[in-house]
Amino acid sequence: MKRQNESLHVQPIIVPTSSSLQSFNFYLVASEGELLLVDSGIDSEKCWRYLHQTLQENGFSLKDIDKIVLTHSHQDHTGLVNRILDVHDIPVYAHKDAEPRLYRDQGYIQNRIAFFQQLYREMGCKENGDNRIIELKEKAKANESQALKTKINPLEGGDSVAGFDVIETPGHWPDHIVLCHQESGILFGGDHLVEHVSSNAMIEPDARGKRLRTLVQYEASLKKCRDYALNIVYPGHGAIIDNPAALIEKRLNGIDSKSEKIRKLISVLQPCTADEVARMFYEKAYNSEFSLVMSEIIGHLDRLETLEEIEKRKIENQWVYSMHTSRGEREAQMANKSSKSRD
Ligand SMILES: [Zn+2]
């Protein structure tokens, strides 16, 4: 691996984990005479060791890294940044909206907790919602030390870093970006596209505390990537993706078919809260993975609302979902017609 001009070399650092993520992947990239680190795994001795080993095997040391670029602000991608900066102070790049999250800004954290408190109340979640709020408060305290100790160089769509185009891909997380080298069709995908598992479009507030329609965003971000001629995607977890177009199609179809199942369930349960849909749709996972399950269900409810398949009303401070009126009428008319034609 050489740091020559006009050449691009990617050295994956794949750190296995026993969790369902399979591995934490980050990448040493020589591009346009610079050495980049794309993401940085979790803050563990194992990731630290793998980073050093990979540097050494390729004739580098930590001091040769010129820049760190983060695909998003999740801890399993930002883990080693502080350790690296302690030894070697280099610029760190991330999406501009990542700043309050990476700095663990107290105002941001408190607003986020208040957002979820209101969200779970409005979606009809009772003790599971309350427990999640307690968990969020505990996590906020426990993770204080993870705050990045450097100024972030803010990126946005259309920017370029070492020959890579920055593409905004909100959905899995609001500050998610991917890095695309158009000439070679190489994409650093973070958690936007993972081979062995579909990414959860996590429900989050925007900067003003308004709920983002994250699944709708995620679908649009998948379609955005479909427009690039991609040969290979280097993901944040699991296997390297050598047929990205097929995987993008699979993910888009998966969203469609899950939405359809949820729409059918609502047609039976209506009027119903998101919590009732989640309990019915996910059964066991509702308790064991409450926050992910609620994100998934609320994401699909948002999407179905956007498609005018369903609608919601607020009753006693809770959102109640039912089939979209015009849709219901259409279906009733069709049922009427077919029963008449059978007569
Ligand atoms: Zn991740």
Residues whose N, C-alpha, C, O or C-beta is under 5 A from the ligand:
A	BS01	ZN	D76 D191 G236
